Amino acid sequence: MRYHNITKDDMLNGDGLRVVLWVAGCSHCCRECQNPITWDPNGGLLFDEAAKQEIFEQLDQNYISGITFSGGDPLHSANRSGVRKLMEEIKAKYPGKTIWLYTGDIWENLKNDSILQYVDVLVDGEFEIDKKDTKLLWKGSSNQRVIDVQASLKQEDRSIPILHCGDYE
């Protein structure tokens, strides 16, 4: 796994103050993406022990609500294994912290993916420039959804996700 940046004290990519890991690699390549530099899975820096410790130092802070995985796409094939392993470690070490995941993929394709056991909130869907709305909370276009993953996974019928309380247009 490779990454471009670790943002500290972020208030834009999830609720509360968060640390954000911006991974490298995305196959969605949305038109007018805010972060096209992250598309190349070979770009950025190798995610190593020092980067992991930087994240853990942030998560050690009581005022940090959790971590957000963004990019790029954390579920890109170049990232999936490393992201899953890191999520698993974070959930074990910081059970009170939330994990948010941004992906261009959609809930309907992911609802049975085992990686979701570690995710609290999923922001799904590709960014669509013709649906861009700067007034939306935690998402860039109105087609995207902010999903309460754990509530959605508990449903007998997972076909319709439960939206996170902050997802309103």
C-alpha positions in Angstrom: 0.0 0.0 0.0 1.1 3.5 -0.8 -0.2 6.8 0.4 0.1 10.5 -0.3 -0.6 12.2 3.0 -1.7 11.8 6.6 -3.9 14.8 7.6 -4.2 15.6 11.3 -7.1 17.4 13.1 -9.3 17.1 10.0 -12.9 18.3 10.4 -14.1 17.8 6.8 -13.8 14.1 6.2 -16.1 12.7 8.9 -17.6 13.7 12.2 -15.3 15.1 15.0 -11.6 15.7 14.7 -10.0 13.0 12.7 -6.8 11.7 11.2 -7.1 11.0 7.5 -5.0 8.5 5.5 -4.9 9.5 1.8 -4.0 6.3 -0.1 -2.6 6.0 -3.6 -4.6 4.2 -6.3 -8.0 4.7 -7.8 -9.6 3.2 -10.9 -12.7 5.4 -10.8 -10.9 8.5 -12.1 -14.0 10.7 -11.6 -14.2 13.7 -13.9 -13.0 16.9 -11.9 -11.9 14.8 -9.0 -10.5 16.9 -6.1 -7.5 14.6 -5.8 -6.4 13.2 -9.1 -2.8 13.0 -8.0 -3.9 10.0 -5.9 -5.1 7.9 -8.9 -1.7 6.2 -9.6 -1.2 3.2 -7.3 2.5 3.6 -7.7 2.5 7.2 -6.6 3.1 8.7 -3.2 5.1 7.0 -0.4 5.3 3.4 0.8 3.1 2.9 3.9 5.6 1.8 6.4 5.9 1.4 10.2 6.7 5.1 10.6 3.5 6.1 8.8 1.5 3.7 11.0 3.1 5.1 14.1 2.2 8.6 13.0 -1.4 7.5 12.7 -1.4 5.8 16.1 0.1 8.9 17.7 -2.9 10.8 16.5 -5.3 8.1 17.6 -3.7 8.1 21.0 -5.1 11.6 21.5 -8.4 11.7 23.4 -9.8 14.5 21.2 -9.4 12.5 18.0 -12.7 10.8 17.1 -11.1 8.3 14.7 -9.6 7.7 11.3 -10.9 8.3 7.8 -9.5 6.3 4.8 -9.7 8.3 1.6 -7.6 8.8 -1.5 -7.5 7.6 -4.1 -9.7 4.6 -3.3 -8.9 2.6 -0.2 -10.6 -0.4 -1.8 -8.5 -0.3 -5.0 -6.7 -3.6 -5.4 -3.4 -2.0 -4.5 -4.8 -0.9 -1.1 -7.4 -3.4 0.0 -5.1 -5.8 1.9 -3.1 -3.1 3.6 -6.2 -1.1 4.5 -8.0 -4.1 5.9 -5.0 -5.1 8.0 -4.6 -1.5 9.3 -8.4 -1.3 10.1 -8.3 -4.5 12.0 -5.3 -3.3 14.1 -7.0 0.1 14.8 -10.3 -1.6 15.9 -8.4 -3.8 18.2 -6.2 -1.1 19.7 -8.7 1.8 19.6 -12.2 0.2 20.0 -13.8 3.6 20.9 -12.5 5.3 17.7 -14.6 5.3 14.5 -13.5 4.3 11.1 -14.8 6.1 8.0 -14.2 4.9 4.5 -14.6 6.8 1.2 -14.9 4.8 -1.9 -16.1 5.2 -5.5 -17.8 1.8 -5.2 -21.4 1.5 -4.0 -23.0 -0.2 -1.1 -24.8 -2.7 -3.3 -21.5 -4.1 -4.4 -19.9 -4.0 -1.0 -22.7 -5.0 1.4 -21.3 -8.5 1.9 -17.6 -7.6 1.9 -15.9 -8.7 5.1 -13.9 -5.5 5.3 -17.1 -3.7 6.3 -16.9 -5.3 9.8 -14.3 -2.7 10.6 -16.1 0.3 9.1 -18.5 2.5 11.0 -19.4 4.9 8.2 -19.1 4.4 4.4 -19.3 7.3 1.9 -20.0 5.5 -1.3 -20.4 6.4 -5.0 -18.2 8.1 -7.5 -18.0 11.9 -7.5 -20.3 13.2 -10.2 -19.5 16.8 -11.3 -23.1 17.4 -12.5 -24.4 16.6 -9.0 -21.7 18.6 -7.2 -23.1 20.5 -4.2 -20.7 22.3 -1.8 -23.5 22.5 0.8 -23.5 18.7 1.4 -21.9 17.4 4.5 -19.1 14.9 4.1 -19.7 14.2 0.4 -19.1 16.1 -2.8 -22.1 15.1 -5.0 -25.7 14.3 -4.2 -25.5 10.7 -5.6 -23.1 9.8 -2.8 -24.4 8.4 0.4 -23.1 8.5 4.0 -24.0 5.1 5.3 -24.1 3.8 8.9 -22.4 0.5 8.1 -22.9 -1.3 11.4 -26.7 -0.5 11.5 -27.0 -1.5 7.8 -25.2 -4.9 8.4 -27.6 -5.8 11.2 -30.6 -5.6 8.9 -32.0 -8.9 7.6 -32.3 -7.3 4.2 -29.0 -5.4 3.4 -30.2 -4.1 0.0 -31.2 -0.7 1.3 -28.5 0.9 3.5 -29.3 2.9 6.6 -27.9 6.5 6.2 -25.7 8.0 8.9 -27.5 10.8 10.8 -25.5 13.5 9.1 -26.5 12.5 5.5 -29.1 15.0 4.4 -29.4 17.1 1.3 
